[in-house]
């Protein structure tokens, strides 16, 4: 099972291209996160 992780640092950015690439790589599970560029406490 392949697991993918798509991440962008601002609300204005989009994970669409990352999700498409991870889907094309046949990832079974994809996690997606949008975080603030100034936030250092990303889980």
PDB file of N, CA, C, O and CB in Angstrom:
ATOM      1  N   UNK A   1       0.849  -1.182   0.000  1.00  0.00           N
ATOM      2  CA  UNK A   1       0.000   0.000   0.000  1.00  0.00           C
ATOM      3  C   UNK A   1       0.892   1.243   0.000  1.00  0.00           C
ATOM      4  O   UNK A   1       1.794   1.368   0.828  1.00  0.00           O
ATOM      5  CB  UNK A   1      -0.964  -0.001   1.229  1.00  0.00           C
ATOM      6  N   UNK A   2       0.639   2.133  -0.910  1.00  0.00           N
ATOM      7  CA  UNK A   2       1.356   3.405  -0.966  1.00  0.00           C
ATOM      8  C   UNK A   2       0.525   4.482  -0.283  1.00  0.00           C
ATOM      9  O   UNK A   2      -0.690   4.557  -0.462  1.00  0.00           O
ATOM     10  CB  UNK A   2       1.672   3.803  -2.433  1.00  0.00           C
ATOM     11  N   UNK A   3       1.196   5.305   0.495  1.00  0.00           N
ATOM     12  CA  UNK A   3       0.550   6.410   1.193  1.00  0.00           C
ATOM     13  C   UNK A   3       1.161   7.707   0.681  1.00  0.00           C
ATOM     14  O   UNK A   3       2.384   7.831   0.607  1.00  0.00           O
ATOM     15  CB  UNK A   3       0.710   6.280   2.748  1.00  0.00           C
ATOM     16  N   UNK A   4       0.318   8.673   0.327  1.00  0.00           N
ATOM     17  CA  UNK A   4       0.799   9.951  -0.174  1.00  0.00           C
ATOM     18  C   UNK A   4       0.456  11.073   0.783  1.00  0.00           C
ATOM     19  O   UNK A   4      -0.456  10.961   1.603  1.00  0.00           O
ATOM     20  CB  UNK A   4       0.218  10.240  -1.546  1.00  0.00           C
ATOM     21  N   UNK A   5       1.215  12.173   0.662  1.00  0.00           N
ATOM     22  CA  UNK A   5       1.010  13.334   1.520  1.00  0.00           C
ATOM     23  C   UNK A   5       1.128  14.587   0.661  1.00  0.00           C
ATOM     24  O   UNK A   5       2.189  14.859   0.098  1.00  0.00           O
ATOM     25  CB  UNK A   5       2.037  13.360   2.701  1.00  0.00           C
ATOM     26  N   UNK A   6       0.057  15.341   0.562  1.00  0.00           N
ATOM     27  CA  UNK A   6       0.046  16.587  -0.197  1.00  0.00           C
ATOM     28  C   UNK A   6      -0.032  17.743   0.785  1.00  0.00           C
ATOM     29  O   UNK A   6      -0.873  17.747   1.684  1.00  0.00           O
ATOM     30  CB  UNK A   6      -1.142  16.630  -1.207  1.00  0.00           C
ATOM     31  N   UNK A   7       0.850  18.728   0.610  1.00  0.00           N
ATOM     32  CA  UNK A   7       0.933  19.823   1.569  1.00  0.00           C
ATOM     33  C   UNK A   7       1.205  21.140   0.856  1.00  0.00           C
ATOM     34  O   UNK A   7       2.035  21.199  -0.052  1.00  0.00           O
ATOM     35  CB  UNK A   7       2.023  19.547   2.610  1.00  0.00           C
ATOM     36  N   UNK A   8       0.518  22.179   1.258  1.00  0.00           N
ATOM     37  CA  UNK A   8       0.796  23.546   0.807  1.00  0.00           C
ATOM     38  C   UNK A   8       0.888  24.425   2.042  1.00  0.00           C
ATOM     39  O   UNK A   8       0.341  24.104   3.097  1.00  0.00           O
ATOM     40  CB  UNK A   8      -0.311  24.072  -0.186  1.00  0.00           C
ATOM     41  N   UNK A   9       1.593  25.544   1.889  1.00  0.00           N
ATOM     42  CA  UNK A   9       1.848  26.369   3.064  1.00  0.00           C
ATOM     43  C   UNK A   9       0.870  27.527   3.247  1.00  0.00           C
ATOM     44  O   UNK A   9       0.842  28.137   4.316  1.00  0.00           O
ATOM     45  CB  UNK A   9       3.228  26.909   2.990  1.00  0.00           C
ATOM     46  N   UNK A  10       0.071  27.843   2.236  1.00  0.00           N
ATOM     47  CA  UNK A  10      -0.888  28.941   2.386  1.00  0.00           C
ATOM     48  C   UNK A  10      -2.257  28.525   1.866  1.00  0.00           C
ATOM     49  O   UNK A  10      -2.375  27.577   1.089  1.00  0.00           O
ATOM     50  CB  UNK A  10      -0.396  30.199   1.643  1.00  0.00           C
ATOM     51  N   UNK A  11      -3.282  29.235   2.296  1.00  0.00           N
ATOM     52  CA  UNK A  11      -4.651  28.970   1.851  1.00  0.00           C
ATOM     53  C   UNK A  11      -4.826  29.261   0.363  1.00  0.00           C
ATOM     54  O   UNK A  11      -5.712  28.693  -0.275  1.00  0.00           O
ATOM     55  CB  UNK A  11      -5.639  29.802   2.661  1.00  0.00           C
ATOM     56  N   UNK A  12      -3.993  30.139  -0.197  1.00  0.00           N
ATOM     57  CA  UNK A  12      -4.122  30.511  -1.600  1.00  0.00           C
ATOM     58  C   UNK A  12      -3.596  29.436  -2.546  1.00  0.00           C
ATOM     59  O   UNK A  12      -3.956  29.418  -3.723  1.00  0.00           O
ATOM     60  CB  UNK A  12      -3.396  31.805  -1.852  1.00  0.00           C
ATOM     61  N   UNK A  13      -2.757  28.548  -2.047  1.00  0.00           N
ATOM     62  CA  UNK A  13      -2.189  27.492  -2.877  1.00  0.00           C
ATOM     63  C   UNK A  13      -3.156  26.314  -2.958  1.00  0.00           C
ATOM     64  O   UNK A  13      -4.093  26.203  -2.167  1.00  0.00           O
ATOM     65  CB  UNK A  13      -0.823  27.034  -2.318  1.00  0.00           C
ATOM     66  N   UNK A  14      -2.909  25.437  -3.932  1.00  0.00           N
ATOM     67  CA  UNK A  14      -3.805  24.318  -4.185  1.00  0.00           C
ATOM     68  C   UNK A  14      -3.019  23.013  -4.240  1.00  0.00           C
ATOM     69  O   UNK A  14      -1.935  22.962  -4.820  1.00  0.00           O
ATOM     70  CB  UNK A  14      -4.583  24.532  -5.493  1.00  0.00           C
ATOM     71  N   UNK A  15      -3.554  21.980  -3.647  1.00  0.00           N
ATOM     72  CA  UNK A  15      -2.897  20.669  -3.664  1.00  0.00           C
ATOM     73  C   UNK A  15      -3.306  19.837  -4.879  1.00  0.00           C
ATOM     74  O   UNK A  15      -2.924  18.671  -4.985  1.00  0.00           O
ATOM     75  CB  UNK A  15      -3.224  19.906  -2.385  1.00  0.00           C
ATOM     76  N   UNK A  16      -4.064  20.411  -5.780  1.00  0.00           N
ATOM     77  CA  UNK A  16      -4.593  19.663  -6.925  1.00  0.00           C
ATOM     78  C   UNK A  16      -3.547  18.915  -7.734  1.00  0.00           C
ATOM     79  O   UNK A  16      -3.744  17.742  -8.055  1.00  0.00           O
ATOM     80  CB  UNK A  16      -5.311  20.589  -7.824  1.00  0.00           C
ATOM     81  N   UNK A  17      -2.446  19.561  -8.069  1.00  0.00           N
ATOM     82  CA  UNK A  17      -1.397  18.912  -8.862  1.00  0.00           C
ATOM     83  C   UNK A  17      -0.732  17.788  -8.070  1.00  0.00           C
ATOM     84  O   UNK A  17      -0.404  16.740  -8.626  1.00  0.00           O
ATOM     85  CB  UNK A  17      -0.342  19.943  -9.304  1.00  0.00           C
ATOM     86  N   UNK A  18      -0.538  18.009  -6.788  1.00  0.00           N
ATOM     87  CA  UNK A  18       0.063  16.972  -5.948  1.00  0.00           C
ATOM     88  C   UNK A  18      -0.869  15.759  -5.827  1.00  0.00           C
ATOM     89  O   UNK A  18      -0.424  14.614  -5.902  1.00  0.00           O
ATOM     90  CB  UNK A  18       0.387  17.537  -4.549  1.00  0.00           C
ATOM     91  N   UNK A  19      -2.160  16.026  -5.640  1.00  0.00           N
ATOM     92  CA  UNK A  19      -3.133  14.948  -5.533  1.00  0.00           C
ATOM     93  C   UNK A  19      -3.178  14.150  -6.833  1.00  0.00           C
ATOM     94  O   UNK A  19      -3.242  12.921  -6.803  1.00  0.00           O
ATOM     95  CB  UNK A  19      -4.527  15.507  -5.194  1.00  0.00           C
ATOM     96  N   UNK A  20      -3.144  14.841  -7.973  1.00  0.00           N
ATOM     97  CA  UNK A  20      -3.153  14.159  -9.266  1.00  0.00           C
ATOM     98  C   UNK A  20      -1.928  13.262  -9.426  1.00  0.00           C
ATOM     99  O   UNK A  20      -2.043  12.133  -9.903  1.00  0.00           O
ATOM    100  CB  UNK A  20      -3.208  15.180 -10.406  1.00  0.00           C
ATOM    101  N   UNK A  21      -0.763  13.755  -9.031  1.00  0.00           N
ATOM    102  CA  UNK A  21       0.468  12.961  -9.141  1.00  0.00           C
ATOM    103  C   UNK A  21       0.423  11.760  -8.205  1.00  0.00           C
ATOM    104  O   UNK A  21       0.850  10.668  -8.580  1.00  0.00           O
ATOM    105  CB  UNK A  21       1.701  13.827  -8.827  1.00  0.00           C
ATOM    106  N   UNK A  22      -0.085  11.946  -7.001  1.00  0.00           N
ATOM    107  CA  UNK A  22      -0.179  10.838  -6.053  1.00  0.00           C
ATOM    108  C   UNK A  22      -1.204   9.799  -6.514  1.00  0.00           C
ATOM    109  O   UNK A  22      -1.004   8.600  -6.326  1.00  0.00           O
ATOM    110  CB  UNK A  22      -0.551  11.362  -4.661  1.00  0.00           C
ATOM    111  N   UNK A  23      -2.282  10.256  -7.107  1.00  0.00           N
ATOM    112  CA  UNK A  23      -3.285   9.344  -7.650  1.00  0.00           C
ATOM    113  C   UNK A  23      -2.705   8.557  -8.823  1.00  0.00           C
ATOM    114  O   UNK A  23      -2.934   7.353  -8.941  1.00  0.00           O
ATOM    115  CB  UNK A  23      -4.544  10.121  -8.093  1.00  0.00           C
ATOM    116  N   UNK A  24      -1.955   9.236  -9.686  1.00  0.00           N
ATOM    117  CA  UNK A  24      -1.308   8.563 -10.822  1.00  0.00           C
ATOM    118  C   UNK A  24      -0.274   7.547 -10.349  1.00  0.00           C
ATOM    119  O   UNK A  24      -0.016   6.558 -11.035  1.00  0.00           O
ATOM    120  CB  UNK A  24      -0.643   9.592 -11.746  1.00  0.00           C
ATOM    121  N   UNK A  25       0.319   7.786  -9.182  1.00  0.00           N
ATOM    122  CA  UNK A  25       1.289   6.852  -8.607  1.00  0.00           C
ATOM    123  C   UNK A  25       0.591   5.709  -7.868  1.00  0.00           C
ATOM    124  O   UNK A  25       1.248   4.860  -7.265  1.00  0.00           O
ATOM    125  CB  UNK A  25       2.236   7.591  -7.656  1.00  0.00           C
ATOM    126  N   UNK A  26      -0.739   5.695  -7.918  1.00  0.00           N
ATOM    127  CA  UNK A  26      -1.588   4.653  -7.335  1.00  0.00           C
ATOM    128  C   UNK A  26      -1.453   4.584  -5.805  1.00  0.00           C
ATOM    129  O   UNK A  26      -1.341   3.504  -5.225  1.00  0.00           O
ATOM    130  CB  UNK A  26      -1.238   3.298  -7.946  1.00  0.00           C
ATOM    131  N   UNK A  27      -1.467   5.751  -5.178  1.00  0.00           N
ATOM    132  CA  UNK A  27      -1.474   5.794  -3.711  1.00  0.00           C
ATOM    133  C   UNK A  27      -2.854   5.356  -3.219  1.00  0.00           C
ATOM    134  O   UNK A  27      -3.878   5.833  -3.709  1.00  0.00           O
ATOM    135  CB  UNK A  27      -1.118   7.232  -3.181  1.00  0.00           C
ATOM    136  N   UNK A  28      -2.868   4.465  -2.266  1.00  0.00           N
ATOM    137  CA  UNK A  28      -4.127   3.965  -1.715  1.00  0.00           C
ATOM    138  C   UNK A  28      -4.757   4.962  -0.748  1.00  0.00           C
ATOM    139  O   UNK A  28      -5.980   5.047  -0.636  1.00  0.00           O
ATOM    140  CB  UNK A  28      -3.900   2.634  -1.010  1.00  0.00           C
ATOM    141  N   UNK A  29      -3.924   5.702  -0.065  1.00  0.00           N
ATOM    142  CA  UNK A  29      -4.395   6.685   0.916  1.00  0.00           C
ATOM    143  C   UNK A  29      -3.590   7.966   0.717  1.00  0.00           C
ATOM    144  O   UNK A  29      -2.364   7.935   0.619  1.00  0.00           O
ATOM    145  CB  UNK A  29      -4.251   6.144   2.395  1.00  0.00           C
ATOM    146  N   UNK A  30      -4.298   9.092   0.660  1.00  0.00           N
ATOM    147  CA  UNK A  30      -3.645  10.382   0.462  1.00  0.00           C
ATOM    148  C   UNK A  30      -4.070  11.316   1.587  1.00  0.00           C
ATOM    149  O   UNK A  30      -5.260  11.549   1.803  1.00  0.00           O
ATOM    150  CB  UNK A  30      -3.998  10.989  -0.935  1.00  0.00           C
ATOM    151  N   UNK A  31      -3.091  11.842   2.294  1.00  0.00           N
ATOM    152  CA  UNK A  31      -3.338  12.833   3.336  1.00  0.00           C
ATOM    153  C   UNK A  31      -3.088  14.206   2.742  1.00  0.00           C
ATOM    154  O   UNK A  31      -2.155  14.396   1.961  1.00  0.00           O
ATOM    155  CB  UNK A  31      -2.437  12.586   4.590  1.00  0.00           C
ATOM    156  N   UNK A  32      -3.923  15.160   3.115  1.00  0.00           N
ATOM    157  CA  UNK A  32      -3.832  16.509   2.560  1.00  0.00           C
ATOM    158  C   UNK A  32      -3.827  17.520   3.696  1.00  0.00           C
ATOM    159  O   UNK A  32      -4.603  17.408   4.644  1.00  0.00           O
ATOM    160  CB  UNK A  32      -5.003  16.791   1.580  1.00  0.00           C
ATOM    161  N   UNK A  33      -2.941  18.511   3.590  1.00  0.00           N
ATOM    162  CA  UNK A  33      -2.852  19.526   4.641  1.00  0.00           C
ATOM    163  C   UNK A  33      -2.584  20.896   4.035  1.00  0.00           C
ATOM    164  O   UNK A  33      -1.792  21.042   3.103  1.00  0.00           O
ATOM    165  CB  UNK A  33      -1.750  19.165   5.653  1.00  0.00           C
ATOM    166  N   UNK A  34      -3.257  21.887   4.583  1.00  0.00           N
ATOM    167  CA  UNK A  34      -2.988  23.282   4.255  1.00  0.00           C
ATOM    168  C   UNK A  34      -2.641  23.975   5.563  1.00  0.00           C
ATOM    169  O   UNK A  34      -3.443  23.995   6.497  1.00  0.00           O
ATOM    170  CB  UNK A  34      -4.219  23.971   3.536  1.00  0.00           C
ATOM    171  N   UNK A  35      -1.455  24.537   5.626  1.00  0.00           N
ATOM    172  CA  UNK A  35      -0.993  25.170   6.862  1.00  0.00           C
ATOM    173  C   UNK A  35      -0.567  26.593   6.584  1.00  0.00           C
ATOM    174  O   UNK A  35      -0.312  26.964   5.438  1.00  0.00           O
ATOM    175  CB  UNK A  35       0.166  24.378   7.489  1.00  0.00           C
ATOM    176  N   UNK A  36      -0.492  27.365   7.603  1.00  0.00           N
ATOM    177  CA  UNK A  36      -0.013  28.730   7.488  1.00  0.00           C
ATOM    178  C   UNK A  36       1.512  28.725   7.348  1.00  0.00           C
ATOM    179  O   UNK A  36       2.196  27.979   8.049  1.00  0.00           O
ATOM    180  CB  UNK A  36      -0.454  29.572   8.713  1.00  0.00           C
ATOM    181  N   UNK A  37       2.034  29.537   6.462  1.00  0.00           N
ATOM    182  CA  UNK A  37       3.478  29.616   6.272  1.00  0.00           C
ATOM    183  C   UNK A  37       4.202  30.098   7.510  1.00  0.00           C
ATOM    184  O   UNK A  37       5.397  29.836   7.652  1.00  0.00           O
ATOM    185  CB  UNK A  37       3.797  30.523   5.123  1.00  0.00           C
ATOM    186  N   UNK A  38       3.529  30.792   8.413  1.00  0.00           N
ATOM    187  CA  UNK A  38       4.169  31.289   9.615  1.00  0.00           C
ATOM    188  C   UNK A  38       3.966  30.388  10.827  1.00  0.00           C
ATOM    189  O   UNK A  38       4.393  30.724  11.931  1.00  0.00           O
ATOM    190  CB  UNK A  38       3.660  32.652   9.920  1.00  0.00           C
ATOM    191  N   UNK A  39       3.334  29.277  10.629  1.00  0.00           N
ATOM    192  CA  UNK A  39       3.023  28.383  11.735  1.00  0.00           C
ATOM    193  C   UNK A  39       4.100  27.309  11.870  1.00  0.00           C
ATOM    194  O   UNK A  39       4.380  26.595  10.908  1.00  0.00           O
ATOM    195  CB  UNK A  39       1.643  27.737  11.536  1.00  0.00           C
ATOM    196  N   UNK A  40       4.691  27.188  13.022  1.00  0.00           N
ATOM    197  CA  UNK A  40       5.768  26.212  13.228  1.00  0.00           C
ATOM    198  C   UNK A  40       5.297  24.968  13.960  1.00  0.00           C
ATOM    199  O   UNK A  40       6.065  24.016  14.095  1.00  0.00           O
ATOM    200  CB  UNK A  40       6.902  26.846  13.998  1.00  0.00           C
ATOM    201  N   UNK A  41       4.070  24.945  14.433  1.00  0.00           N
ATOM    202  CA  UNK A  41       3.583  23.812  15.220  1.00  0.00           C
ATOM    203  C   UNK A  41       2.728  22.840  14.401  1.00  0.00           C
ATOM    204  O   UNK A  41       1.782  22.257  14.930  1.00  0.00           O
ATOM    205  CB  UNK A  41       2.782  24.317  16.398  1.00  0.00           C
ATOM    206  N   UNK A  42       3.047  22.664  13.136  1.00  0.00           N
ATOM    207  CA  UNK A  42       2.303  21.745  12.289  1.00  0.00           C
ATOM    208  C   UNK A  42       2.422  20.335  12.850  1.00  0.00           C
ATOM    209  O   UNK A  42       3.535  19.867  13.091  1.00  0.00           O
ATOM    210  CB  UNK A  42       2.811  21.801  10.831  1.00  0.00           C
ATOM    211  N   UNK A  43       1.305  19.647  13.062  1.00  0.00           N
ATOM    212  CA  UNK A  43       1.370  18.304  13.621  1.00  0.00           C
ATOM    213  C   UNK A  43       1.994  17.290  12.648  1.00  0.00           C
ATOM    214  O   UNK A  43       2.116  16.111  12.979  1.00  0.00           O
ATOM    215  CB  UNK A  43      -0.023  17.848  14.016  1.00  0.00           C
TER     216      UNK A  43
END
